[in-house]
Amino acid sequence: MKELVKRLRVNAKLWIYRITKQRHQYISDQNFLIIAAIWVGILAGTAAVVLKSTVHAVQHWLADGWNVRYENYLYLIYPLVGIVLSVAYVRLFHHRKSFDKGLSSIIYAIHKKFSTIELHKTYSHIVTSALTIGFGGSAGLEAPIAVTGSALGSNTAKNLLMSRSDRTLLLASGAAAGISAIFNSPIAGVLFAFEVLLTQVSIPAFIPLLIASATGAVVSKLFYSGQLFYLTIDSWRVQALPFYALLGVCCGAVSVYMIRTTLKVEGLFSRTQNPYFKGIIGGIGLGVLIFIFPPLYGEGYEISAQLMQGSFTAWFDNSLFYNLQHHTWFVLLFGVLLVLVKVIASSITVGSGGNGGIFGPSLFTGSVLGFVFAHAINLTGIITLNEQNFVAVAMGGLISGVLHAPLTAIFLIAEITGGYALFVPLMVVSAIAYFFTRYFEPNSIYTKTLIERGQMSSDNDTNVLNQLNLEMVIESDFTSLLPDQKLRTLVDTISQSKRNVFPVVNRNGLLVGIITLDDIRDVMFTHTLYDRLTISQLMRAPKIVAHNNMSLDLIMPLFEQYQVWYIPVITQQGNYIGFISKSSVLHLYRARVLDQMV
């Protein structure tokens, strides 16, 4: 059976190779990229529909399928079951494969893995997130579908033998299509890919992104018509502008809290090695939180939708505090607690082994924050604010702050609510939240994780150098010399070589020195010394050496520090491998920067 599968794979690759070779005669690379973007959009849109449908089906089955009354005690059980099932799936089917969750893994793939994503991520994140969130995990579907779409784009490009730049673009197109399909928001999908995944992009690259995102939205529209949220507004009042600015500061503060709390809680869970024990502890803790605060169950978009309609009574459904919902100040206190606890619940969900993202929790937290803020101001009697407007705008503020994506926040809220009349407040709140968050947290929640792991740098030049493997710039066509050889041998070697530096290696392969033309300029034309001087007498120790496990971002400053153009590379044991030239690194760096401008 294995031989048959292997043979089928080989035949499929040959078939794809032949088609790809033939298509160059009839379809240009640009047009072919458009066709591939449409295909990726269809795949990612379908994946989003499958994921949403599966989650809704699981939630409906849990609520009604067992013919039991949906009491709040079930909140103690369902999240635990979902997380343990997700952990079991990963252990049983992907125990030998990487299973990084969240968009940090996609950013890492772009910067360090040439935009290559494992094939299993085209479906595994759908399974795990459906189990996690379907059973009430307090997280969002956006990150899993963005990872799935990215994996679909990356593997499509790989199978079609496309270049690295095209693979990166299709990866981003898949993420854009996934976000677009989840929210029915094609513009926000494109901006999300641009702000979060592609740090450098050219205008022509927007075309495949737009097409893939629009295709994903069309596929989603076929199954889910209408908007995710409905917001009925006519306009906003200029007198409320100072309060929108103050709300932006609040959104920035909450964004900083969410970023730091998320990484802290997930870091605590990472210390536990046993995945099942971690899942059980996390599931129990999450169940207790949801038991006390039922709005934490699942994505929470129903709560956000009701807040946009001016109702907060859904907060107290199946709640221990049902009888207190008419006490105004308790409602505000409950809302503040929801803002603080939601991020803890979502961090426990993901950190303990479930799968989900911070995108959904940011929207939920923003909606509650906006309501609490406006409702509290209204109680003072200073001014009467439109609470629904503040709910929508605060959602954008949290997305802008947590994801460091203000454009995505503005257009996402405008698209999913139909609230284009709120553009100015959205711009004010998103901008203030973004700059406030950037002051305390210069990196987004996704890039901060990679930077703390040492997998990425906040400096763009360092990131580009980190994408280059040391093996890519090592030059090994230098003629080696032995220490006991004579000057005559060196002169003969120079006459046949185009190099002006020569490594001296002993018979065990260890680098013992180097010789440059400048070192022997005074003696190389003195024939009487040809058979008297040995290489060991002429060589010198290199100013600096690099080991083969060093990264280029550490090696590059050495050229300037030691004023050299060539640096020898050796193993940890001292064996000579080759040289790195400054010009080769700069040439490859320039090529990679141009390659990133997709």
N, C-alpha and C positions, 0 to 999 in steps of 0.2 A: 504493500500500500504506500509506504514511504517513497519507494522508488517511482511509483506512478505519479505521486504528487510532485516529486522533484522533476520528473520529466515534463509534466504539464507546465510547471513554472518556467523551465528552460524554453519550452516551445512558445509560451506566452511572451517571454522577453524577446525571443527572436522575431516573433510576429510584430511586436510593438516597434522593434528596431527597424524592420523593413518598412513599416508604415511611416515611421518618422523620417526615414531616409527619403521616401518617395514624396512626402508632403512638402519638403523644401522646394520641389520643382513647381508646385501649384499654389502653395499658401505661404505668404511671408510670415516671418516670426511674429510681427506685430498682430496680424490678423489671427494667427494661431493662438496667441496669448488671449485674445478676446474670446475665442471659442472655448478655450480651457477655462476662462473665468466664468463663462456662462454655466459650464458643466459643474464647476466647483460650487457656484451659487445654488444650483439645483440640489446638489448633494447636501450642502450645509443647511439649506432651507428645509429639506426633507428630514434631516437629522434633528433640527429644532422642533419640527412638528411631532416627530416620534417621541422626543423627550417630553415635551409638554403634555402630549396625550397620555403617555405612560404615567407621568406623575399624577395627573388628574384622575386617571383610572384607579391608581393605587389608593389615592385619598378617598375616592368615592367608595371603593370596595371596603376600606377600613371603616368608613362612616356608616354604610348601609348594608354591606354584603354579609355581615354576620348576624343581622337581625337583632342587634342589641342597641340599647340606648347609648348615645355617644356622651358618656359622662366624663367629667374631667379626670377621673382616676386613670383613664386610658392614656392620658398624656404621660404617665409615668412609665408606660410599657412600650408604646409605639416607637419613640425615638431610639430607645435601646435596641429594639429589634432591627430597625433600619441600619444603624451603625454597625452592629455585629454582622448582619448579612453582607454589608459592603466590605467589611474587613475579611470575611470568609471568602467572598468572591475574589478579592485581590490575592489572598494567600493561595487559593486553590488553582487559579488560572494565570496569575501573573507573578508568581513568587520569584521567578528568575529574571524578571524584566523591571525596568524602572517604572515607578508609578508616581511621579511627581504631580501634585495637584496645584491648580491655580495658574494664572497667566505668567507667573515667574518662570515656569518651565518653558513656555513658548519664547519669552524674551531671551532666555538662556540658549535655546536652540538656534535662534537667529544669530546671536553673537558668538557662540562657541561651537556649534555643531553644523554650521553651514546650512541652516534652515531645514535640517533633517529631523523629522519627528517619527517616532516608532509607529508602526502600522497598527498596533493594538489600540492606540489612542483614538482611532477612528470610530471605535465602538465602546471601549471599556469605560470611558467617562459618562457615557449615556447610561450604562447599566448601574454604575455605582451612585451617580447623582440621583437617578430615579429611585433607587432603594433608599438612599439617605433622606431626600426631601419628600418623597412620597409617604414615608413613614413619619414625617413631621420634623425632620432635621431643620434647624433654624439657619438656613443659608439660601443662596440664590442659584438659579440655573444658568446664569449668564456666563460665568467662567467655564463650567464644563462644556457648554455648547461652543464657546469660543475656542477652547482647546480642541474639541472635535472638528470644528470647521477648519482650524489651522492644520490639523493632521490630515484632513481630506485634501486640502490644497497642496501641502508638502508632498504627500505620496502620489497625488496626481501628476505633479511636475516631475517627480522622480521616475515614475513609470513611463512618462512621455519623453524622457531623456532631455529635459529642459535645463537651461543654465542655472547657476546659483542665484543670480539676480531675479530671474523669472520664478524660481522656486520660492524665494522670499516674498515676491509679490503675490503669488498664488496662496501662500500661507496666510498672508494678511487679508487677502480677498476672502478666504474661507472664514476667518474670524469676523470680518465685516458682515458677511452674509448671515452668519449665525446670530450675531447681535441684531441685525436687521430683522431676521425672521422672528426672534423672540419678542421683540417690541413692535414689529411692523413699522420700523423707523429706518429707512434706507440711508438718509443723510447722517444720522447719528452713528450708524454702522461704519460708514466711511471715515468719519472723523475719529471714531474710536480706534480704528486700525492705524490711522495717521498719528494720533497723539500718544497712544500707548505702545504700539508695536514698532512702527516705522519712524525712527527719529529723524531720518533724512529721506526726502522723497521729492521727485521731480513732478512737474505738472502732468506730463503724459502718463505717469503711473496712476493718476487718479481715474483714468478711463477704465482699466480692468477692475479697480476697486468699486467704482460706481456701478458697473455692469453686474458684478457678482452680488453686491449689496442689493441692487434692485431686483435681481433674480430671486434672491433669498426671500425678499419681502413679498414678491408675487406668489411664490410657493406657499408661504405662510398665509397669505390672504385667501387662497383657495380653500383653506380649512378653518381659519380663524379670521372672520371679518370684524371690522370695527376697531376701536381704540382700546388700549389697556385700561386707561383712566379717562374719565369724562369730567371736564371742568367748564362750567358755564360762567363766562365773564364777558363784560362789555369793555372795560378798560381798567386802568389803575389810577389812583389819585396821587398827584404830585406831592401833596402834604404828607403822604406815607413814605416818601423817599428816605428820610433819615432813619426810619424804622427798618426799611429794607437794608440799609447800610449796617445798622446794628445787628440785624439778623445774619448778615454776611460774616461778621466777627464771630457770632455764636456758632455758625456753621464751621468756620475755621477751627475754633477751639474743639468742637466735637470731632472734627476730622482728625486732629492731632491725637485726641484721646482714642479714637478708633484704631488708628495706625499702631500706636504704641501698645494698646491693650491686645490687639490681635496677635502681634508678634510675641508679646510676653506670654500669653496663654498657650499659644501653639508651641512656644519654646519649652514650656513646662511639660507638655505632653511628649515632646520629642525625647525627653530623658528616660521615658519608660520604653523598654525594649520589647516586651511581650505585646504583640498587637491585639490579641484578644482581651488581655487584662486592661489595656489602654481603652479599647472599645467599650468594655463593660463599665469601667469607671466613668468614662465620658458620657455614655448613654444614660447612666443613672443620674449623673449631675445635670445633664440636659433635661431629663424627664422631670426632675424636681423644679428646675427653673420654669419650665413650661406649665407645670401644675400650678405654680404660684402666679405666673404671668401667661395666660393662655394665648395672647396675641403673638407670642414668640413662635408659635407652632407654624412650621412651614415657611414659605416665602413671606407671608404677611401682606401680600398685595391687596387682599380683600379689605384689610384695615385701612390701608392707604386710600383705596378707592372710596370707602365710606367717609373718610375725613374730607375728601374733596367734595363730597356732597353735604358737608356740614354736620355729619353725625359721628359721634364717638362711642355710642352705646355698644358697638360690637367689641370694644375693649373688654367688656365685663361678661360676655357670653361664657358660660361654663366656668365662671371665676368664683373664687372664694369671697370676692368683694362685690358681688352682684348688687347687694342692697345699699352699697355706698356710691352708686353711680350718679346720684342726684346731689351729692355734696361737691360743690364746685371746687373747693380747694383740694379735696382728695383726688378729684379728676386730674388736676394739675400735677399733684405729687405722683400719681400713678403714671402720668405721661413722662415725667422726668426720670422715673425709675426705668421705664421702658427704653428711653434713650440710652441710659447707662448700661442696662442689662443685655440689650439686643446684641451688642458686639461681643459680649462674653459668651452668649449662647451660640452665636455663629462660629466663634473661635473654638469652642468646645466641639461643635459639630465636625469641623474640618480637622482639628488637631487630634481628636481621638480616633480617627480612621474613616470618618464619613467623607463625602465629596460634595463640594459646593463652593460658592464664591462670595466675595464681599460686596459685589455690585448690588445684589438684591437687598441685603441688610442696610446698605447705604441709602437706598431709596426709602425703605421702611423707616429708618431712623430719621431721615430728613423730613418725612411727612409728619411724624409725631412731633419733632422739634418745631416745625413751622406752626403746627396747631397750638402747642403749648405756649409758644412765644406770642402769637397774635391773641390768643384767648386771655393770657395774663395781662397784656397791654389793654385789652378791651375792658377788663375788670377794674382797671384803675380809673377809667373814665376820661383819660387824657385825650384820646382819639378813638374813633371806631374804625378798626381795620377789617378788611375782607379776609377772614380766616382761611378760606379756600385758596385764595391767591398766595398766601404765605405758606400754605402746605405745599403747593406746587413748586414755588421758588426755592424753598428750603431743600427739597429733594435735589434740585440742581446744584445747590451749594455743597451738599455732602458729596455728590459725585465729583464735583470739581476739586474739592479738597482731598478726598481720600485717594482718588485715582490720578490727581494732578492733570485733569483733562477738562478744562473749562469749556472749550468749544463743544465737546461731546455732551457735557451737562446741559448747555443752553439749548442745543437743537434736539436732544433726546426729550427733554421735558416739553418743549414746544410741540414735538411730533406726537408724543404719546398722550398728551392732554388736549391737543388742539388749541393750546393757549398761546398763540402767536402774539396776542395783544400784550403779553407779559414779557416781551423781549427785553425791554429796558430794565425792569427789576431783575430779570434773570441774569443779565449782563453784570449788573451792579453786585448782586449777591455772589455770583460765581467768581467774579474777579476778586472781590475782597476775600472770600473764603480761600481761593487759590493762593493769593499772596500771603495771607496770614499763615496758612499751613506750610507754605514753602519756607517761611522765615524760621519755623521751628523744626520742620521736617523737610529738608531740601530734596529728598527723593520720595517717589510714590511708594505705596505699600508693596508694589511688585518689585521695583528695582532695589528698594532698601533691603529686602530679603536676600537678593543676590549679592549685594555689596557686603552685607554682614557675613556671608559665607565665603567671601573672597572670590566669587565667581564673576564679578563685574565691578567696574569702577565708575565713580561719578564723573570722571574726566573722559571726554569722548575720544581723545587721542589714545589713551590707555586702553579703552574698549576696542578700538580698531586693532591695536597691537596684540591684544589678547586673542583676537580672532585668527591671528597668524600662528601657525605651528612652527616651532624652531626648525623642524626638518625641511620646511619649505624654503628656507634661506641658507641652509648649510651648503657650502661649496666644497666638494671633496676632490676636485681635479688638480690639487697641488702636489707637486713631486716631493716625496719624502726623502730625507737624507739620513745616513747613519753617522753617529758621532765619530767613528774611526775612519771615515772616508777622507780623502785628500781634497785640497783646494781645486786640483785639476778636475775632479769629478763634479764639483760644484759649478765650475766654469762651463763644462760641457752641458750640464743640466740647464744652466741659464741660457745658453745658445739655442736650446731646443724648446724653451718654455716661454709663454707669454706672461707669466707671473713675475712679480718682483719680491715675493716673500716665499720662504721655503721652511716647512716644519722639519725639525730634527727629532727623529724617533729612534729609540733603542730597539734592540732585537726582540723585546717583549711587547712592543707596540706602545710603550709609554712616551708621551711627549716630554722631551728634556730641554728643548730650546727652539729658537727660530733664528733664521738668517734673512736679512733684507739686503737689497742691492746697496743701500747706503752704508751698511755695516762693512762691506768688503770693497768699496769703491777704491780705496787706497792700495789694495794689494792684488786685485783681480787681474791687473795687467803686468804684474811682476812675475815673469815666467820662472824665475829661479825659486820662487816660493811655492810653485804648484805642487811639488811632491814633498814639501817640508811641513807645510801647515795642514792641520787636520780640521775637520768640521767642528770638533769640540772646542778648539782654540778660537774659532771665529764666531761661534753662536753666542747668543745671549738669551737670558730668560725673558719671556713675554711680559709686557707691562701688566697685562690682565688676561685671565682665561675665563671662559664661560663653561658651565656644566650643561650637559644635555637635558637636564630636568628643569632648567631655568626658563622663565617666560620672557618674551621679547620686551615687555614693558619694563623689566628689570635690566635687561641687557642694553637697551637703546641709550640710556644716560651714560653708560660706560664709555661710549665712543667720545663724547665731549669731555668727560671727566679725565680720561687718560690721553686725549688727543691722538687717537689712532683711527685708522680706516679699516683695519682687519683685526678680528678677535678670534683666537683659536678656540675650538670647542673640544672638550674632553669628557670622558665618562667619569663617574664617581671614583673609579679606580685609577684615573689618570691616563687612560688609553686615548690616543689621538683619534679624532673623528673627522675634522675638517675645519674650515674657517667661515666666519660670518663677516661679510663686508657691509659697511655702512650704506654704500650705494645700492646694494641689493635690497636691504631692508626698506630704504626710502622708496625705491621703485615699487616694491610689492605693497607698501603702505598706500602709495598714491593709487595703485590699481584697485585696492580694496575700497578706498574712499569713493572712487568713481563707480565701483560696482554697487556700493550702497545707495548711490543716487539713482534708484530704480525708477 
